Amino acid sequence: MTQDANNLIWIDLEMTGLDTLNDRII
């Protein structure tokens, strides 16, 4: 995965809500 893709994922996490997405990532 490229750093750009990683950044997009993190932006998505922040926009959607870190709590919910943290559960999905872990």
N, CA, C, O and CB atoms as a CASP TS submission, in Angstrom:
PFRMAT TS
TARGET T0000
AUTHOR 0000-0000-0000
METHOD Language model
MODEL 1
PARENT N/A
ATOM      1  N   MET     1       0.841  -1.200   0.000  1.00  0.00           N
ATOM      2  CA  MET     1       0.000   0.000   0.000  1.00  0.00           C
ATOM      3  C   MET     1       0.880   1.254   0.000  1.00  0.00           C
ATOM      4  O   MET     1       1.852   1.330   0.751  1.00  0.00           O
ATOM      5  CB  MET     1      -0.953   0.003   1.230  1.00  0.00           C
ATOM      6  N   THR     2       0.551   2.204  -0.813  1.00  0.00           N
ATOM      7  CA  THR     2       1.355   3.424  -0.877  1.00  0.00           C
ATOM      8  C   THR     2       1.011   4.357   0.279  1.00  0.00           C
ATOM      9  O   THR     2      -0.043   4.227   0.902  1.00  0.00           O
ATOM     10  CB  THR     2       1.140   4.141  -2.220  1.00  0.00           C
ATOM     11  N   GLN     3       1.891   5.278   0.553  1.00  0.00           N
ATOM     12  CA  GLN     3       1.625   6.242   1.630  1.00  0.00           C
ATOM     13  C   GLN     3       0.386   7.071   1.305  1.00  0.00           C
ATOM     14  O   GLN     3      -0.383   7.413   2.204  1.00  0.00           O
ATOM     15  CB  GLN     3       2.848   7.168   1.849  1.00  0.00           C
ATOM     16  N   ASP     4       0.187   7.395   0.037  1.00  0.00           N
ATOM     17  CA  ASP     4      -0.991   8.171  -0.349  1.00  0.00           C
ATOM     18  C   ASP     4      -2.267   7.416   0.012  1.00  0.00           C
ATOM     19  O   ASP     4      -3.202   7.999   0.561  1.00  0.00           O
ATOM     20  CB  ASP     4      -0.965   8.485  -1.859  1.00  0.00           C
ATOM     21  N   ALA     5      -2.305   6.132  -0.291  1.00  0.00           N
ATOM     22  CA  ALA     5      -3.474   5.323   0.034  1.00  0.00           C
ATOM     23  C   ALA     5      -3.674   5.287   1.545  1.00  0.00           C
ATOM     24  O   ALA     5      -4.800   5.381   2.034  1.00  0.00           O
ATOM     25  CB  ALA     5      -3.325   3.891  -0.528  1.00  0.00           C
ATOM     26  N   ASN     6      -2.577   5.152   2.277  1.00  0.00           N
ATOM     27  CA  ASN     6      -2.656   5.138   3.731  1.00  0.00           C
ATOM     28  C   ASN     6      -3.228   6.446   4.246  1.00  0.00           C
ATOM     29  O   ASN     6      -4.063   6.448   5.150  1.00  0.00           O
ATOM     30  CB  ASN     6      -1.279   4.884   4.344  1.00  0.00           C
ATOM     31  N   ASN     7      -2.784   7.560   3.673  1.00  0.00           N
ATOM     32  CA  ASN     7      -3.296   8.866   4.097  1.00  0.00           C
ATOM     33  C   ASN     7      -4.785   8.977   3.817  1.00  0.00           C
ATOM     34  O   ASN     7      -5.529   9.524   4.632  1.00  0.00           O
ATOM     35  CB  ASN     7      -2.543   9.999   3.388  1.00  0.00           C
ATOM     36  N   LEU     8      -5.228   8.466   2.679  1.00  0.00           N
ATOM     37  CA  LEU     8      -6.648   8.511   2.346  1.00  0.00           C
ATOM     38  C   LEU     8      -7.454   7.712   3.356  1.00  0.00           C
ATOM     39  O   LEU     8      -8.540   8.128   3.760  1.00  0.00           O
ATOM     40  CB  LEU     8      -6.891   7.975   0.929  1.00  0.00           C
ATOM     41  N   ILE     9      -6.925   6.570   3.763  1.00  0.00           N
ATOM     42  CA  ILE     9      -7.609   5.747   4.761  1.00  0.00           C
ATOM     43  C   ILE     9      -7.749   6.517   6.067  1.00  0.00           C
ATOM     44  O   ILE     9      -8.820   6.530   6.673  1.00  0.00           O
ATOM     45  CB  ILE     9      -6.847   4.425   4.995  1.00  0.00           C
ATOM     46  N   TRP    10      -6.667   7.158   6.498  1.00  0.00           N
ATOM     47  CA  TRP    10      -6.718   7.905   7.759  1.00  0.00           C
ATOM     48  C   TRP    10      -7.689   9.061   7.672  1.00  0.00           C
ATOM     49  O   TRP    10      -8.390   9.359   8.639  1.00  0.00           O
ATOM     50  CB  TRP    10      -5.335   8.421   8.133  1.00  0.00           C
ATOM     51  N   ILE    11      -7.738   9.724   6.509  1.00  0.00           N
ATOM     52  CA  ILE    11      -8.701  10.816   6.328  1.00  0.00           C
ATOM     53  C   ILE    11     -10.116  10.256   6.454  1.00  0.00           C
ATOM     54  O   ILE    11     -10.974  10.862   7.094  1.00  0.00           O
ATOM     55  CB  ILE    11      -8.504  11.518   4.943  1.00  0.00           C
ATOM     56  N   ASP    12     -10.352   9.101   5.842  1.00  0.00           N
ATOM     57  CA  ASP    12     -11.658   8.444   5.947  1.00  0.00           C
ATOM     58  C   ASP    12     -11.987   8.148   7.402  1.00  0.00           C
ATOM     59  O   ASP    12     -13.114   8.365   7.848  1.00  0.00           O
ATOM     60  CB  ASP    12     -11.683   7.145   5.121  1.00  0.00           C
ATOM     61  N   LEU    13     -11.001   7.652   8.138  1.00  0.00           N
ATOM     62  CA  LEU    13     -11.224   7.318   9.538  1.00  0.00           C
ATOM     63  C   LEU    13     -11.653   8.548  10.308  1.00  0.00           C
ATOM     64  O   LEU    13     -12.619   8.500  11.070  1.00  0.00           O
ATOM     65  CB  LEU    13      -9.965   6.714  10.160  1.00  0.00           C
ATOM     66  N   GLU    14     -10.946   9.649  10.117  1.00  0.00           N
ATOM     67  CA  GLU    14     -11.257  10.865  10.860  1.00  0.00           C
ATOM     68  C   GLU    14     -12.635  11.387  10.488  1.00  0.00           C
ATOM     69  O   GLU    14     -13.370  11.868  11.350  1.00  0.00           O
ATOM     70  CB  GLU    14     -10.199  11.937  10.601  1.00  0.00           C
ATOM     71  N   MET    15     -12.990  11.297   9.218  1.00  0.00           N
ATOM     72  CA  MET    15     -14.274  11.831   8.764  1.00  0.00           C
ATOM     73  C   MET    15     -15.435  10.960   9.241  1.00  0.00           C
ATOM     74  O   MET    15     -16.498  11.472   9.594  1.00  0.00           O
ATOM     75  CB  MET    15     -14.293  11.941   7.234  1.00  0.00           C
ATOM     76  N   THR    16     -15.229   9.655   9.249  1.00  0.00           N
ATOM     77  CA  THR    16     -16.322   8.749   9.615  1.00  0.00           C
ATOM     78  C   THR    16     -16.436   8.601  11.124  1.00  0.00           C
ATOM     79  O   THR    16     -17.520   8.338  11.646  1.00  0.00           O
ATOM     80  CB  THR    16     -16.116   7.378   8.973  1.00  0.00           C
ATOM     81  N   GLY    17     -15.326   8.768  11.820  1.00  0.00           N
ATOM     82  CA  GLY    17     -15.325   8.599  13.273  1.00  0.00           C
ATOM     83  C   GLY    17     -14.313   7.545  13.656  1.00  0.00           C
ATOM     84  O   GLY    17     -14.471   6.372  13.318  1.00  0.00           O
ATOM     85  N   LEU    18     -13.262   7.962  14.367  1.00  0.00           N
ATOM     86  CA  LEU    18     -12.167   7.050  14.683  1.00  0.00           C
ATOM     87  C   LEU    18     -12.643   5.857  15.509  1.00  0.00           C
ATOM     88  O   LEU    18     -12.150   4.744  15.325  1.00  0.00           O
ATOM     89  CB  LEU    18     -11.069   7.791  15.429  1.00  0.00           C
ATOM     90  N   ASP    19     -13.589   6.076  16.412  1.00  0.00           N
ATOM     91  CA  ASP    19     -14.031   4.990  17.291  1.00  0.00           C
ATOM     92  C   ASP    19     -14.567   3.814  16.475  1.00  0.00           C
ATOM     93  O   ASP    19     -14.156   2.674  16.689  1.00  0.00           O
ATOM     94  CB  ASP    19     -15.111   5.493  18.267  1.00  0.00           C
ATOM     95  N   THR    20     -15.459   4.080  15.565  1.00  0.00           N
ATOM     96  CA  THR    20     -16.074   3.007  14.779  1.00  0.00           C
ATOM     97  C   THR    20     -15.040   2.304  13.929  1.00  0.00           C
ATOM     98  O   THR    20     -14.994   1.075  13.887  1.00  0.00           O
ATOM     99  CB  THR    20     -17.193   3.555  13.895  1.00  0.00           C
ATOM    100  N   LEU    21     -14.208   3.080  13.249  1.00  0.00           N
ATOM    101  CA  LEU    21     -13.256   2.478  12.328  1.00  0.00           C
ATOM    102  C   LEU    21     -12.128   1.784  13.066  1.00  0.00           C
ATOM    103  O   LEU    21     -11.574   0.807  12.563  1.00  0.00           O
ATOM    104  CB  LEU    21     -12.695   3.526  11.396  1.00  0.00           C
ATOM    105  N   ASN    22     -11.778   2.267  14.245  1.00  0.00           N
ATOM    106  CA  ASN    22     -10.758   1.578  15.031  1.00  0.00           C
ATOM    107  C   ASN    22     -11.212   0.157  15.341  1.00  0.00           C
ATOM    108  O   ASN    22     -10.402  -0.769  15.308  1.00  0.00           O
ATOM    109  CB  ASN    22     -10.459   2.347  16.337  1.00  0.00           C
ATOM    110  N   ASP    23     -12.481  -0.026  15.637  1.00  0.00           N
ATOM    111  CA  ASP    23     -12.997  -1.367  15.906  1.00  0.00           C
ATOM    112  C   ASP    23     -12.836  -2.242  14.668  1.00  0.00           C
ATOM    113  O   ASP    23     -12.514  -3.424  14.787  1.00  0.00           O
ATOM    114  CB  ASP    23     -14.481  -1.309  16.340  1.00  0.00           C
ATOM    115  N   ARG    24     -13.055  -1.682  13.494  1.00  0.00           N
ATOM    116  CA  ARG    24     -12.965  -2.464  12.260  1.00  0.00           C
ATOM    117  C   ARG    24     -11.516  -2.778  11.916  1.00  0.00           C
ATOM    118  O   ARG    24     -11.215  -3.857  11.406  1.00  0.00           O
ATOM    119  CB  ARG    24     -13.628  -1.715  11.102  1.00  0.00           C
ATOM    120  N   ILE    25     -10.613  -1.830  12.196  1.00  0.00           N
ATOM    121  CA  ILE    25      -9.203  -2.026  11.829  1.00  0.00           C
ATOM    122  C   ILE    25      -8.560  -3.090  12.712  1.00  0.00           C
ATOM    123  O   ILE    25      -7.836  -3.958  12.224  1.00  0.00           O
ATOM    124  CB  ILE    25      -8.421  -0.700  11.945  1.00  0.00           C
ATOM    125  N   ILE    26      -8.825  -3.018  13.987  1.00  0.00           N
ATOM    126  CA  ILE    26      -8.160  -3.926  14.932  1.00  0.00           C
ATOM    127  C   ILE    26      -8.701  -5.346  14.751  1.00  0.00           C
ATOM    128  O   ILE    26      -8.272  -6.263  15.451  1.00  0.00           O
ATOM    129  CB  ILE    26      -8.369  -3.446  16.403  1.00  0.00           C
TER
END
